Amino acid sequence: MKHEISVTKNPAPKEKPDSSTLGFGEVFTDHMFLMDYETGKGWYDARIVPYAPIALEPAAAVLHYAQEMFEGLKTYKGKDGGIRLFRPDMNAKRTNSTNDRLCIPQMDEAFYVDAIKALVGVDRAWIPDRPDTSLYIRPFIIATEAFLGVRPANHYLFVVILSPVGPYYKGGLSPTRIFVEDEYIRSARGSTGYAKIGGNYAAGLKSQEKAHALGFSQVLWLDGNERKYVEEIGTSNAFFVIDGEVFTAPLTGTILPGITRDSVICLLKDWGVSVREERFTIDEVFRAHEAGRLSEAFASGTAAVISPVGELRWKEKDIVINGNRIGALSQKLYDTITGIQSGALPDTHGWVVSLE
Ligand SMILES: *Cc1c(COP(=O)(O)O)cnc(C)c1O
């Protein structure tokens, strides 16, 4: 279905921040995209309007039962001035998969990408162009129906907001300390682990706080059923290089199917590196380290792209991976993916969508 997008320009554009001081998700652009949904009518009234607070009924379903989903992707301004999105069709597809799990209505995937492109086009002057900066795109959907009964809502709001962001690591890639969580769990078989929803994040905060208090930057989640198998690292996917083979948890419903994860696997296969998407235990990781067979570990996600793991603590045991240095594969993956995103490297997989 084709929707027209109306545009109301912001009469009072804000001053743009100095791109050398950008953090993550603190500053928002002049416009946002909105679209409503009503049962019987479908999605309607696609519009770009000035960025502003959203009015909600206190009884809006999202505020009570967390019927909410979100996505995250980035747009980059290359050295050539070109504006590029990285695999936005995958975000559209994942939105529908998440929506299905949360009983939120499906969206037209091609229109979803068009809406993002239209909004980025209106706020294109906000895309920072220093190395490793980008414009973060946050689409999300909330259940807006005023009703306290428990059932899928009949009214929704789809919103897209934009935020200029700085480099994830100010001084370049640096290895992180990770705490293996064996008390709390993030997901279990049949749960919402594969859906990108605020509810999963709210449930993970307690564990993250615990890890921070102990001096770790993130947690490594184990499977919810046996607390044995490696699943994810914080809000990113996890990879371990053992005997030259790359291990990562399979997509069986408990982990988030990362777009960076998919890109990493694809590039590794291009390079002839063996990738094993299968279950492996944290005990195997520690034993491989002991035997000198674990050469690298890293996490993948849109925010940091690749995040090398320098240290792991599981129960009372600490291990240092690759001498707390960035591994060769981590660095090569980071350089390749960010190179494709910025247009500095050729896009051999057709991942980049350019804005005219
Ligand atoms: C978003 C997310 C990821 C990473 O997905 P990308 O598409 O690579 O950004 C991994 N794990 C969780 C829990 C996430 O929410």
Ligand as a Chemical Component Dictionary entry (heavy atoms), coordinates in Angstrom:
data_LIG
# 
_chem_comp.id                   LIG 
_chem_comp.type                 NON-POLYMER 
_chem_comp.pdbx_formal_charge   0 
_chem_comp.three_letter_code    LIG 
# 
loop_
_chem_comp_atom.comp_id 
_chem_comp_atom.atom_id 
_chem_comp_atom.alt_atom_id 
_chem_comp_atom.type_symbol 
_chem_comp_atom.charge 
_chem_comp_atom.model_Cartn_x 
_chem_comp_atom.model_Cartn_y 
_chem_comp_atom.model_Cartn_z 
_chem_comp_atom.pdbx_ordinal 
LIG C1 C1 C 0 19.516 -4.674 18.878 1  
LIG C2 C2 C 0 20.110 -5.818 19.630 2  
LIG C3 C3 C 0 21.237 -6.521 19.166 3  
LIG C4 C4 C 0 22.046 -6.102 17.972 4  
LIG O1 O1 O 0 21.322 -6.031 16.788 5  
LIG P1 P1 P 0 21.868 -5.144 15.587 6  
LIG O2 O2 O 0 20.823 -5.275 14.561 7  
LIG O3 O3 O 0 23.178 -5.739 15.187 8  
LIG O4 O4 O 0 22.023 -3.760 16.111 9  
LIG C5 C5 C 0 21.660 -7.629 19.890 10 
LIG N1 N1 N 0 21.036 -8.009 21.018 11 
LIG C6 C6 C 0 19.967 -7.335 21.504 12 
LIG C7 C7 C 0 19.319 -7.809 22.743 13 
LIG C8 C8 C 0 19.476 -6.221 20.830 14 
LIG O5 O5 O 0 18.412 -5.569 21.308 15 
# 
loop_
_chem_comp_bond.comp_id 
_chem_comp_bond.atom_id_1 
_chem_comp_bond.atom_id_2 
_chem_comp_bond.value_order 
_chem_comp_bond.pdbx_ordinal 
LIG C1 C2 SING 1  
LIG C2 C3 SING 2  
LIG C2 C8 DOUB 3  
LIG C3 C4 SING 4  
LIG C3 C5 DOUB 5  
LIG C4 O1 SING 6  
LIG O1 P1 SING 7  
LIG P1 O2 DOUB 8  
LIG P1 O3 SING 9  
LIG P1 O4 SING 10 
LIG C5 N1 SING 11 
LIG N1 C6 DOUB 12 
LIG C6 C7 SING 13 
LIG C6 C8 SING 14 
LIG C8 O5 SING 15 
# 
